[in-house]
Amino acid sequence: MAVRHYTLDFSLSTAVDSASTVSGLMSIFHEQELTETVHDTNGHGYLATFVGKNGRVAILRVHSHGLVTIDLQCYEEDNIAQLDNLLNALEKKLKVLLNGNITRIKKLPAIVRGANVDRYWPTADGRLIEYDIDRVVYEEDSAYQNIKILHSQQYGNILVLDGDVNLAESDFAYTQAITGNGKENYAGKEVLILGGGDGGILAELVKQKPKMITMKVIDGCKMYMRKTCGNILDNLKGDCYQIFIEDCVPLLKKYVQEGRTFDYVINDLTAIPISTAPEEDSTWEFLRLILDLSIQVLHPSGNGNGSHYANLTEALSLYEDQLEKLSCPVGFCKEVVCVPSYLEQWVFYTAWKK
Amino acid sequence: MAVRHYTLDFSLSTAVDSASTVSGLMSIFHEQELTETVHDTNGHGYLATFVGKNGRVAILRVHSHGLVTIDLQCYEEDNIAQLDNLLNALEKKLKVLLNGNITRIKKLPAIVRGANVDRYWPTADGRLIEYDIDRVVYEEDSAYQNIKILHSQQYGNILVLDGDVNLAESDFAYTQAITGNGKENYAGKEVLILGGGDGGILAELVKQKPKMITMKVIDGCKMYMRKTCGNILDNLKGDCYQIFIEDCVPLLKKYVQEGRTFDYVINDLTAIPISTAPEEDSTWEFLRLILDLSIQVLHPSGNGNGSHYANLTEALSLYEDQLEKLSCPVGFCKEVVCVPSYLEQWVFYTAWKK
């Protein structure tokens, strides 16, 4: 049984007398059978809690510097129309009481707390985002991460790894960008994909008949991300590809030792790669290790190393710092791409041996 | 002085004894000098309000059906690290107290209420979205609407009309889609743009040398949306365009009377067009009026009538109902497009006389 949490805020140009504001609202709360407790705030304005029937709770604060905030919580199956009426009545009355002093009225969409289906998945830069998710399609804990596939009306099935939106069926733009937007020719080439567990890159590249190796398939994608992967994950081995289900770091180290090289290394790991080794506890250290191993297995005449990062100025500059610290000098370029389900701009890097 | 509002929710597989849960948390609240008031909820679980120094307020609810919610409010300039510690301590303690019974822990990014710069702009389908907006560039009330231009780090300047995100400098995909994605040839054609006040469509189409008319320039865009409009709005009249600053309905009616036709009519009005005439009070009626007038001024051999709508199944079906009710039979097709700053998929319609 989820809780709906409404907020209604009035920003004011000057401080207000809380006594007259509060007394003007009391009749509305009382009509709805809400009983108040007024709290002592030690001089930080007026604060009252109102408790009503069916578990309804309201909180009214008149902040001393010119802000009125109202919180209203009720259960999902409560009479929502009645609560809308209550909020509208409070808004209407406050408009009259604070007339001429209002700089902004803000009523956010209700936040639903404790629902069976969680719709709130923040962006990589920590902003609050509500998705139009209506059901959980798949959920498992693998040895590496928590895997969820959630259905959205507009994005199709969305793969969420450890709480990060990874890829949705709407996101062909991601696969296009990370494979070079059609500017690369993979025919007959040796390609290494790090990550790529949703099968999108693999499904796209096999059309060009390369020799290919990939690691770590994510269970569930084969069944529930078919618009992304097609039937490519149905077999772990095909004419021009082979899927290894193992940690990428030991495999990369083995390739370095063997002197094996690739024409393309596509880094499709999560924005913050997961380390399974305790000694690599710093995220940036671990990211650099992967970048370094990747550049080592990249053929000198090879065309690049696709990678990606969220559009955070600070994170991008830290990422570029790592590129400068690799065991051989690299050049790089980057591109900003809009991936539909990400709800933030994404940056794709291509790097090469100088 | 804005308020930061934190939430921390534990969803549980079964109901819990509130007494033991609450008593396990009390020492944490008391350490932070928060003083509790326990409320009578008429059998709807445990509810306590905690008031502390500097205007801090916390609300703890142990719902009887297996959900624990915590709200924590403080002022923006409070010691945020201290509040993070408090939340982390509560989370850690609850993990121990509710061990084995937890199905989800959810801590949303703090909601900032009453800030000078408002970052919360819901989507057309009413979802809560926080943008990375860092300043207000322009704000005015015109005769038609409230106009804001807000700066986002990733989208550039964003035009917001009556609270709806209209277009950002990142959104060339919008201009491309509404002009037919390069499939139309505007050279020498008569084009009518309804809306288009940001100048983006105009700036794009003049490159093809059509004869063109547009209405309603939005003040501020000329100065602050230059990545979108270039210098096209600096003059109201050019070699192949003319800008009328007036209501589009009377102008369309005049064109119908005169029998004037256009090769293209591009409908770039807001998703919910604004009626200035009181008799047209139903949104869908008014939308149909505009569609009907548009189709009437469209040349029979003319190529279409670009229009757009948010990706709401119900709204799209209502929109298509309107297309069936026009004064002449029309055909239509549609396309889903990702416009970066919208944070929802958008649908573009092309309609023509059958």
Interface residues (C-beta under 8 A of the other chain):
Chain A: M1 A2 V3 H5 T7 D9 S11 T37 H39 D40 T41 N42 H44 G45 L47 T49 V51 K53 N54 G55 V57 I59 R61 H63 H65 L67 T69 D71 Q73 R104 K106 L108 P109 I111 R113 G114 D118 R119 Y120 P122 D125 G126 R127 L128 I129 E130 Y131 D132 Q153 Q154 Y155 S170 A173 N311 T313 C338 P340 L343 E344 Q345
Chain B: M1 A2 V3 H5 T7 D9 S11 T37 H39 D40 T41 N42 H44 G45 L47 T49 V51 K53 N54 G55 V57 I59 R61 H63 H65 L67 T69 D71 Q73 R104 K106 L108 P109 I111 R113 G114 D118 R119 Y120 P122 D125 G126 R127 L128 I129 E130 Y131 D132 Q153 Q154 Y155 S170 A173 N311 T313 C338 P340 L343 E344 Q345
